[in-house]
Amino acid sequence: MELLFSYIKDTGLTSITLPNLIMVIVGLTFIYLALARGFEPLLLIPIGFGIVVGNVPFPRGLELGIYEEGSVLHYLYFGVVRGVYPPLIFLGIGAMTDFSALVAQPRLILLGAAAQLGIFLTFLVALFIGGTFGFGLSDASDPTRLFRAAASIAIIGGADGPTAIFLTSLLAPDLLGAIAVSAYSYMALVPVIQPPIMRLLTTEAERKIIMPPPPVPSRFKRLVFPILTFIICVLIAPGSLPLLAMLLLGNLLKESAVTDRLANTARNALIDSVTIILGLTIGASTQADTFLKPQSVIIFVMGAVAFAIGTAGGVLFAKLMNMFSSNKINPLIGSAGVSAVPMAARVSHVEGQKADPQNFLIVHAMAPNVAGVIGSAVAAGALLSMLR
């Protein structure tokens, strides 16, 4: 009997707490949203299961989780802490994404730039909130902490999980769990968050604007684009080099037509493997004692604000461009300027189809969507260059 009681004492049943239960429910909710609602299952299932893994309690001294040196998760998490996984994911994104729409319609890069408005406005708001109320974002002994935390929160507005992880791992690693979960949550919830904002800011007539098919760019232009874009962007924001180098290398592998094996590996086996590991370890890092804090709530709320502002910025800038151009842009594609590829482009297309079933916006929406990926990486690089 004594042996039995000793065994029971060493199980997680004696260590489970209410915060643990809350986080397990959060993880199960992520899995439910992926299974029942189809919200980015490739992201939410690994993250949701990781949250459950990270919050199954262990008796003190027997922990095998993300923070215990020597555990499997600890070594896998090294790739998150050191910013290894995000560039690898960007390599896969570049290899699977067609940049032709942006190459053929370079003016639409402005929509991707406008959608980054959410990042910079949220940066200022986070500075105010952190400086006024604290919430663990500021530290009197480290005056730069507030700026680094504000930048890490603001980057959520780009709706780009890998970029958010990359920047936060370098500037504010203690906020990594909350920021990563927030960023990937909003990426998954693009079909829920964006449509009301898009409909609010556009008229029915604007949503029915039909754009002519874009010209097909030559192979030469498609090959020059990733090389030239990389050089220009990295000269502007050197901190963006790891992300943009991999993104544009992936696209070059795709367009070259002589490296099909490499492109196929990058857009299939590589990105799938990294996504599983990244999602699991990010989820497991959200342990209740480190995640359930006021700053996590602030991060989640401000991330939503940043994402909403970014969506609105793209839509409103498209309307502004229409005031000075006879070649009208359907403002719905402006919302695709956030970098949730290709979900944001699909949402623009679906909203256009609701207004007019004959309106096919997916090709056009991919231009600001790709521009948004590049724009968020440049924004992250600029913040990193200034604050690191």
Kinemage of the C-alpha trace (Angstrom):
@kinemage 1
@onewidth
@group {chain A} dominant
@subgroup {mainchain}
@vectorlist {calphas} color= white
{ca met a 1} P 0.000 0.000 0.000
{ca glu a 2} L 2.850 2.350 0.846
{ca leu a 3} L 4.339 1.656 -2.571
{ca leu a 4} L 1.000 2.457 -4.201
{ca phe a 5} L 0.691 5.781 -2.378
{ca ser a 6} L 4.258 6.613 -3.303
{ca tyr a 7} L 3.476 5.936 -6.964
{ca ile a 8} L 0.311 8.061 -6.858
{ca lys a 9} L 2.295 10.869 -5.263
{ca asp a 10} L 4.733 10.755 -8.171
{ca thr a 11} L 2.031 11.020 -10.852
{ca gly a 12} L 0.789 14.212 -12.408
{ca leu a 13} L -2.589 13.759 -10.710
{ca thr a 14} L -1.192 15.246 -7.496
{ca ser a 15} L 0.337 18.232 -9.280
{ca ile a 16} L -2.446 19.389 -11.608
{ca thr a 17} L -3.635 22.943 -11.041
{ca leu a 18} L -6.437 25.149 -12.345
{ca pro a 19} L -4.052 27.116 -14.616
{ca asn a 20} L -2.911 23.809 -16.118
{ca leu a 21} L -6.520 22.852 -16.810
{ca ile a 22} L -7.213 26.234 -18.399
{ca met a 23} L -4.269 25.850 -20.775
{ca val a 24} L -5.250 22.268 -21.643
{ca ile a 25} L -8.722 23.557 -22.549
{ca val a 26} L -7.095 26.248 -24.720
{ca gly a 27} L -5.067 23.569 -26.510
{ca leu a 28} L -8.142 21.407 -27.059
{ca thr a 29} L -9.976 24.468 -28.402
{ca phe a 30} L -7.226 24.979 -30.994
{ca ile a 31} L -7.561 21.355 -32.067
{ca tyr a 32} L -11.357 21.706 -32.252
{ca leu a 33} L -11.117 24.817 -34.429
{ca ala a 34} L -8.788 22.966 -36.783
{ca leu a 35} L -10.890 19.807 -36.988
{ca ala a 36} L -14.435 21.170 -36.876
{ca arg a 37} L -14.022 24.570 -38.500
{ca gly a 38} L -11.058 23.944 -40.789
{ca phe a 39} L -9.044 26.898 -39.421
{ca glu a 40} L -5.456 26.279 -40.611
{ca pro a 41} L -5.229 22.672 -39.340
{ca leu a 42} L -1.574 22.398 -40.365
{ca leu a 43} L -0.815 25.064 -37.761
{ca leu a 44} L -3.443 24.690 -35.065
{ca ile a 45} L -3.259 20.925 -34.557
{ca pro a 46} L 0.499 20.856 -33.762
{ca ile a 47} L 0.202 24.029 -31.646
{ca gly a 48} L -2.922 22.832 -29.831
{ca phe a 49} L -1.418 19.436 -29.067
{ca gly a 50} L 1.793 21.164 -27.980
{ca ile a 51} L -0.186 23.288 -25.507
{ca val a 52} L -1.646 20.096 -24.028
{ca val a 53} L 1.830 18.519 -23.895
{ca gly a 54} L 3.321 21.568 -22.181
{ca asn a 55} L 0.646 21.695 -19.503
{ca val a 56} L 0.389 18.063 -18.432
{ca pro a 57} L 1.761 18.423 -14.897
{ca phe a 58} L 4.790 16.537 -13.595
{ca pro a 59} L 5.874 16.255 -9.980
{ca arg a 60} L 8.686 18.654 -9.157
{ca gly a 61} L 12.015 17.176 -10.179
{ca leu a 62} L 10.540 14.886 -12.834
{ca glu a 63} L 9.718 17.533 -15.471
{ca leu a 64} L 10.478 16.519 -19.034
{ca gly a 65} L 9.155 19.600 -20.766
{ca ile a 66} L 10.420 22.430 -22.887
{ca tyr a 67} L 12.485 24.120 -20.187
{ca glu a 68} L 14.272 21.032 -18.854
{ca glu a 69} L 17.759 20.688 -20.299
{ca gly a 70} L 18.281 17.235 -21.706
{ca ser a 71} L 14.684 16.640 -22.797
{ca val a 72} L 13.807 16.084 -26.449
{ca leu a 73} L 11.542 19.135 -26.515
{ca his a 74} L 14.331 21.256 -25.064
{ca tyr a 75} L 16.615 20.452 -27.987
{ca leu a 76} L 13.845 20.892 -30.544
{ca tyr a 77} L 12.988 24.250 -28.972
{ca phe a 78} L 16.564 25.407 -29.624
{ca gly a 79} L 15.555 26.045 -33.235
{ca val a 80} L 12.854 28.435 -32.023
{ca val a 81} L 15.049 30.274 -29.525
{ca arg a 82} L 17.831 30.757 -32.075
{ca gly a 83} L 15.538 31.685 -34.951
{ca val a 84} L 16.448 28.632 -37.052
{ca tyr a 85} L 12.970 27.468 -38.056
{ca pro a 86} L 11.452 30.700 -39.469
{ca pro a 87} L 13.967 31.063 -42.345
{ca leu a 88} L 13.461 27.389 -43.241
{ca ile a 89} L 9.707 27.958 -43.401
{ca phe a 90} L 10.310 31.015 -45.593
{ca leu a 91} L 12.349 28.815 -47.943
{ca gly a 92} L 9.318 26.543 -48.335
{ca ile a 93} L 6.927 29.473 -48.756
{ca gly a 94} L 9.106 30.928 -51.503
{ca ala a 95} L 9.233 27.587 -53.307
{ca met a 96} L 5.465 27.093 -53.212
{ca thr a 97} L 4.290 30.657 -53.962
{ca asp a 98} L 3.793 32.117 -57.422
{ca phe a 99} L 5.127 35.696 -57.524
{ca ser a 100} L 3.916 36.267 -61.087
{ca ala a 101} L 0.944 38.448 -60.086
{ca leu a 102} L 3.248 40.868 -58.288
{ca val a 103} L 5.846 40.839 -61.076
{ca ala a 104} L 3.103 41.647 -63.598
{ca gln a 105} L 1.488 44.372 -61.442
{ca pro a 106} L 4.288 46.023 -59.460
{ca arg a 107} L 2.066 48.903 -58.321
{ca leu a 108} L 0.226 46.457 -56.048
{ca ile a 109} L 3.325 46.205 -53.883
{ca leu a 110} L 2.063 49.447 -52.340
{ca leu a 111} L -0.893 47.550 -50.873
{ca gly a 112} L 1.477 45.157 -49.150
{ca ala a 113} L 3.372 48.142 -47.753
{ca ala a 114} L 0.166 49.861 -46.595
{ca ala a 115} L -0.936 46.751 -44.712
{ca gln a 116} L 2.172 47.051 -42.532
{ca leu a 117} L 0.599 50.175 -41.023
{ca gly a 118} L -0.732 47.959 -38.243
{ca ile a 119} L 2.804 47.053 -37.201
{ca phe a 120} L 4.036 50.598 -36.742
{ca leu a 121} L 0.886 52.023 -35.135
{ca thr a 122} L 0.769 49.117 -32.698
{ca phe a 123} L 4.439 49.679 -31.917
{ca leu a 124} L 3.592 53.187 -30.748
{ca val a 125} L 0.552 52.017 -28.772
{ca ala a 126} L 2.582 49.258 -27.103
{ca leu a 127} L 5.207 51.808 -26.097
{ca phe a 128} L 2.503 53.939 -24.476
{ca ile a 129} L 0.805 51.051 -22.670
{ca gly a 130} L 4.068 49.501 -21.518
{ca gly a 131} L 5.455 52.844 -20.406
{ca thr a 132} L 2.269 53.855 -18.577
{ca phe a 133} L 1.018 50.598 -17.084
{ca gly a 134} L 3.988 48.277 -17.306
{ca phe a 135} L 2.330 44.848 -17.627
{ca gly a 136} L 5.804 43.315 -17.569
{ca leu a 137} L 6.733 45.006 -20.850
{ca ser a 138} L 9.076 47.575 -19.293
{ca asp a 139} L 11.991 47.263 -16.905
{ca ala a 140} L 13.592 50.188 -15.113
{ca ser a 141} L 16.944 48.391 -15.102
{ca asp a 142} L 16.790 47.892 -18.892
{ca pro a 143} L 15.475 50.987 -20.733
{ca thr a 144} L 15.538 49.209 -24.090
{ca arg a 145} L 13.297 46.341 -22.969
{ca leu a 146} L 10.106 48.312 -23.573
{ca phe a 147} L 11.103 49.080 -27.172
{ca arg a 148} L 12.043 45.465 -27.861
{ca ala a 149} L 8.822 44.148 -26.332
{ca ala a 150} L 6.736 46.714 -28.251
{ca ala a 151} L 8.400 45.731 -31.539
{ca ser a 152} L 7.793 42.033 -30.882
{ca ile a 153} L 4.110 42.641 -30.141
{ca ala a 154} L 3.647 44.951 -33.114
{ca ile a 155} L 4.988 42.422 -35.624
{ca ile a 156} L 1.908 40.267 -34.952
{ca gly a 157} L 0.072 42.770 -37.171
{ca gly a 158} L 1.822 41.305 -40.190
{ca ala a 159} L -0.092 38.037 -39.641
{ca asp a 160} L 3.153 36.191 -40.234
{ca gly a 161} L 3.961 33.621 -37.561
{ca pro a 162} L 7.532 32.826 -38.674
{ca thr a 163} L 8.466 36.523 -38.818
{ca ala a 164} L 6.952 37.113 -35.369
{ca ile a 165} L 8.921 34.179 -33.949
{ca phe a 166} L 12.141 35.291 -35.641
{ca leu a 167} L 11.963 38.858 -34.326
{ca thr a 168} L 10.774 37.937 -30.829
{ca ser a 169} L 13.420 35.250 -30.370
{ca leu a 170} L 16.050 37.943 -30.895
{ca leu a 171} L 14.446 40.882 -29.089
{ca ala a 172} L 12.150 39.558 -26.348
{ca pro a 173} L 12.550 35.785 -25.930
{ca asp a 174} L 10.618 35.758 -22.643
{ca leu a 175} L 7.497 36.820 -24.600
{ca leu a 176} L 7.981 34.214 -27.323
{ca gly a 177} L 5.214 31.808 -26.270
{ca ala a 178} L 2.488 34.425 -26.022
{ca ile a 179} L 3.506 36.220 -29.216
{ca ala a 180} L 3.873 33.034 -31.270
{ca val a 181} L 0.487 31.682 -30.200
{ca ser a 182} L -1.146 35.065 -30.876
{ca ala a 183} L 0.457 35.381 -34.319
{ca tyr a 184} L -0.542 31.887 -35.429
{ca ser a 185} L -4.025 32.296 -33.944
{ca tyr a 186} L -4.685 35.380 -36.038
{ca met a 187} L -3.242 33.701 -39.122
{ca ala a 188} L -5.759 30.894 -38.614
{ca leu a 189} L -8.610 33.312 -37.945
{ca val a 190} L -8.110 35.400 -41.092
{ca pro a 191} L -11.463 34.176 -42.545
{ca val a 192} L -13.218 35.302 -39.358
{ca ile a 193} L -11.508 38.623 -38.601
{ca gln a 194} L -11.009 40.150 -42.031
{ca pro a 195} L -14.436 39.955 -43.791
{ca pro a 196} L -16.324 42.286 -41.396
{ca ile a 197} L -13.578 44.909 -41.716
{ca met a 198} L -13.533 44.563 -45.499
{ca arg a 199} L -17.315 44.953 -45.788
{ca leu a 200} L -17.343 47.881 -43.360
{ca leu a 201} L -14.792 49.862 -45.369
{ca thr a 202} L -16.087 49.178 -48.886
{ca thr a 203} L -19.293 49.815 -50.783
{ca glu a 204} L -21.105 47.137 -52.760
{ca ala a 205} L -20.081 48.873 -55.987
{ca glu a 206} L -16.425 48.771 -54.959
{ca arg a 207} L -16.652 45.086 -54.091
{ca lys a 208} L -18.018 44.422 -57.594
{ca ile a 209} L -15.076 46.051 -59.394
{ca ile a 210} L -13.742 43.540 -61.928
{ca met a 211} L -10.038 43.802 -62.653
{ca pro a 212} L -8.742 42.655 -66.058
{ca pro a 213} L -6.487 39.598 -66.095
{ca pro a 214} L -2.877 40.601 -65.395
{ca pro a 215} L -0.320 40.114 -68.172
{ca val a 216} L 1.862 37.024 -67.984
{ca pro a 217} L 5.408 38.122 -67.058
{ca ser a 218} L 8.322 36.756 -69.044
{ca arg a 219} L 10.594 34.094 -67.587
{ca phe a 220} L 13.395 36.663 -67.490
{ca lys a 221} L 11.340 38.963 -65.248
{ca arg a 222} L 10.368 36.092 -62.963
{ca leu a 223} L 14.031 35.152 -62.552
{ca val a 224} L 15.287 38.698 -62.028
{ca phe a 225} L 12.563 39.601 -59.520
{ca pro a 226} L 13.771 37.521 -56.513
{ca ile a 227} L 17.406 38.517 -57.017
{ca leu a 228} L 16.717 42.228 -57.425
{ca thr a 229} L 14.140 42.287 -54.627
{ca phe a 230} L 16.576 40.635 -52.240
{ca ile a 231} L 19.358 43.115 -52.952
{ca ile a 232} L 17.102 46.183 -52.629
{ca cys a 233} L 15.266 45.044 -49.488
{ca val a 234} L 18.369 43.911 -47.624
{ca leu a 235} L 20.124 47.192 -48.400
{ca ile a 236} L 17.139 48.996 -46.871
{ca ala a 237} L 16.717 46.662 -43.874
{ca pro a 238} L 19.819 44.493 -43.278
{ca gly a 239} L 18.106 42.678 -40.410
{ca ser a 240} L 15.699 41.078 -42.867
{ca leu a 241} L 18.485 39.129 -44.589
{ca pro a 242} L 17.893 35.663 -43.017
{ca leu a 243} L 14.184 35.686 -43.873
{ca leu a 244} L 14.309 37.285 -47.313
{ca ala a 245} L 17.353 35.296 -48.417
{ca met a 246} L 15.482 32.042 -47.836
{ca leu a 247} L 12.139 33.298 -49.179
{ca leu a 248} L 13.597 34.576 -52.430
{ca leu a 249} L 15.976 31.638 -52.823
{ca gly a 250} L 12.931 29.375 -52.605
{ca asn a 251} L 11.211 31.377 -55.316
{ca leu a 252} L 14.316 31.308 -57.498
{ca leu a 253} L 14.456 27.511 -57.139
{ca lys a 254} L 10.829 27.366 -58.256
{ca glu a 255} L 11.205 29.681 -61.247
{ca ser a 256} L 14.548 28.435 -62.500
{ca ala a 257} L 12.975 25.220 -63.908
{ca val a 258} L 16.321 23.433 -63.438
{ca thr a 259} L 16.090 22.778 -59.689
{ca asp a 260} L 12.747 21.008 -59.452
{ca arg a 261} L 14.041 18.463 -56.935
{ca leu a 262} L 15.229 21.192 -54.580
{ca ala a 263} L 12.031 23.199 -54.975
{ca asn a 264} L 9.878 20.123 -54.342
{ca thr a 265} L 11.841 19.279 -51.205
{ca ala a 266} L 11.546 22.841 -49.895
{ca arg a 267} L 7.809 23.168 -50.475
{ca asn a 268} L 6.885 19.672 -49.293
{ca ala a 269} L 9.093 17.591 -46.996
{ca leu a 270} L 11.125 20.444 -45.512
{ca ile a 271} L 8.363 22.905 -44.701
{ca asp a 272} L 6.060 20.145 -43.436
{ca ser a 273} L 8.718 18.776 -41.086
{ca val a 274} L 9.643 22.189 -39.727
{ca thr a 275} L 5.971 23.151 -39.286
{ca ile a 276} L 5.320 20.064 -37.137
{ca ile a 277} L 8.339 20.703 -34.918
{ca leu a 278} L 7.729 24.450 -34.684
{ca gly a 279} L 4.035 24.085 -33.849
{ca leu a 280} L 4.634 21.415 -31.211
{ca thr a 281} L 7.461 23.268 -29.456
{ca ile a 282} L 5.726 26.649 -29.569
{ca gly a 283} L 2.618 25.089 -28.047
{ca ala a 284} L 4.635 23.272 -25.389
{ca ser a 285} L 6.331 26.538 -24.401
{ca thr a 286} L 3.006 27.997 -23.223
{ca gln a 287} L 3.167 26.443 -19.785
{ca ala a 288} L 0.630 27.902 -17.397
{ca asp a 289} L 3.113 29.386 -14.911
{ca thr a 290} L 4.818 31.414 -17.642
{ca phe a 291} L 1.917 32.031 -20.017
{ca leu a 292} L -1.050 32.972 -17.815
{ca lys a 293} L 0.078 36.491 -16.996
{ca pro a 294} L -1.455 39.940 -17.654
{ca gln a 295} L 1.119 40.602 -20.365
{ca ser a 296} L -0.168 37.599 -22.338
{ca val a 297} L -3.663 39.109 -22.419
{ca ile a 298} L -2.251 42.469 -23.475
{ca ile a 299} L -0.239 40.790 -26.222
{ca phe a 300} L -3.260 38.870 -27.513
{ca val a 301} L -5.502 41.974 -27.550
{ca met a 302} L -2.888 44.220 -29.139
{ca gly a 303} L -2.146 41.559 -31.726
{ca ala a 304} L -5.794 41.649 -32.769
{ca val a 305} L -5.669 45.449 -32.989
{ca ala a 306} L -2.497 45.315 -35.083
{ca phe a 307} L -4.021 42.766 -37.444
{ca ala a 308} L -7.247 44.771 -37.806
{ca ile a 309} L -5.314 47.987 -38.539
{ca gly a 310} L -3.174 46.188 -41.114
{ca thr a 311} L -6.266 44.842 -42.870
{ca ala a 312} L -7.911 48.270 -42.856
{ca gly a 313} L -4.713 49.951 -44.058
{ca gly a 314} L -4.551 47.793 -47.165
{ca val a 315} L -8.227 48.300 -48.041
{ca leu a 316} L -8.143 52.065 -47.487
{ca phe a 317} L -4.937 52.508 -49.474
{ca ala a 318} L -6.495 50.669 -52.427
{ca lys a 319} L -9.392 53.148 -52.282
{ca leu a 320} L -6.863 55.988 -52.203
{ca met a 321} L -5.054 54.612 -55.257
{ca asn a 322} L -8.376 54.494 -57.124
{ca met a 323} L -8.754 58.238 -56.646
{ca phe a 324} L -5.677 58.819 -58.813
{ca ser a 325} L -5.971 55.997 -61.339
{ca ser a 326} L -8.347 55.144 -64.148
{ca asn a 327} L -7.349 51.474 -63.857
{ca lys a 328} L -9.446 50.709 -60.789
{ca ile a 329} L -8.395 48.281 -58.079
{ca asn a 330} L -10.956 46.231 -56.202
{ca pro a 331} L -10.292 47.398 -52.600
{ca leu a 332} L -10.963 43.886 -51.312
{ca ile a 333} L -7.522 42.781 -52.459
{ca gly a 334} L -5.948 45.397 -50.188
{ca ser a 335} L -6.745 43.206 -47.179
{ca ala a 336} L -4.463 40.541 -48.648
{ca gly a 337} L -1.544 42.867 -47.937
{ca val a 338} L -1.120 41.076 -44.627
{ca ser a 339} L 1.210 38.160 -45.117
{ca ala a 340} L -0.994 35.173 -44.300
{ca val a 341} L -0.251 33.383 -47.592
{ca pro a 342} L -2.424 32.286 -49.308
{ca met a 343} L -5.330 32.472 -46.821
{ca ala a 344} L -5.683 36.260 -47.007
{ca ala a 345} L -5.786 36.154 -50.826
{ca arg a 346} L -8.501 33.478 -50.700
{ca val a 347} L -10.552 35.600 -48.304
{ca ser a 348} L -10.371 38.553 -50.732
{ca his a 349} L -11.487 36.257 -53.548
{ca val a 350} L -14.388 34.800 -51.526
{ca glu a 351} L -15.662 38.251 -50.550
{ca gly a 352} L -15.484 39.336 -54.186
{ca gln a 353} L -17.455 36.260 -55.242
{ca lys a 354} L -20.153 37.088 -52.695
{ca ala a 355} L -20.593 40.498 -54.327
{ca asp a 356} L -20.384 39.117 -57.896
{ca pro a 357} L -20.007 35.384 -58.646
{ca gln a 358} L -18.248 36.299 -61.894
{ca asn a 359} L -15.520 38.239 -60.087
{ca phe a 360} L -12.256 36.293 -59.782
{ca leu a 361} L -9.839 38.146 -57.532
{ca ile a 362} L -7.524 35.364 -56.412
{ca val a 363} L -4.803 36.097 -58.991
{ca his a 364} L -4.844 39.822 -58.244
{ca ala a 365} L -4.975 39.294 -54.466
{ca met a 366} L -1.834 37.178 -54.567
{ca ala a 367} L 0.166 40.272 -55.579
{ca pro a 368} L -0.391 42.249 -52.345
{ca asn a 369} L -0.287 38.966 -50.414
{ca val a 370} L 3.239 38.231 -51.631
{ca ala a 371} L 4.155 41.881 -51.122
{ca gly a 372} L 2.893 41.560 -47.551
{ca val a 373} L 5.276 38.676 -46.855
{ca ile a 374} L 8.166 40.761 -48.129
{ca gly a 375} L 6.883 43.857 -46.326
{ca ser a 376} L 6.558 42.172 -42.937
{ca ala a 377} L 10.077 40.748 -43.268
{ca val a 378} L 11.430 44.206 -44.142
{ca ala a 379} L 9.535 45.735 -41.190
{ca ala a 380} L 10.965 43.086 -38.874
{ca gly a 381} L 14.437 43.685 -40.277
{ca ala a 382} L 14.143 47.431 -39.761
{ca leu a 383} L 13.000 46.971 -36.141
{ca leu a 384} L 15.754 44.444 -35.540
{ca ser a 385} L 18.430 46.749 -36.957
{ca met a 386} L 17.277 49.603 -34.726
{ca leu a 387} L 16.706 47.727 -31.459
{ca arg a 388} L 19.056 44.788 -31.223
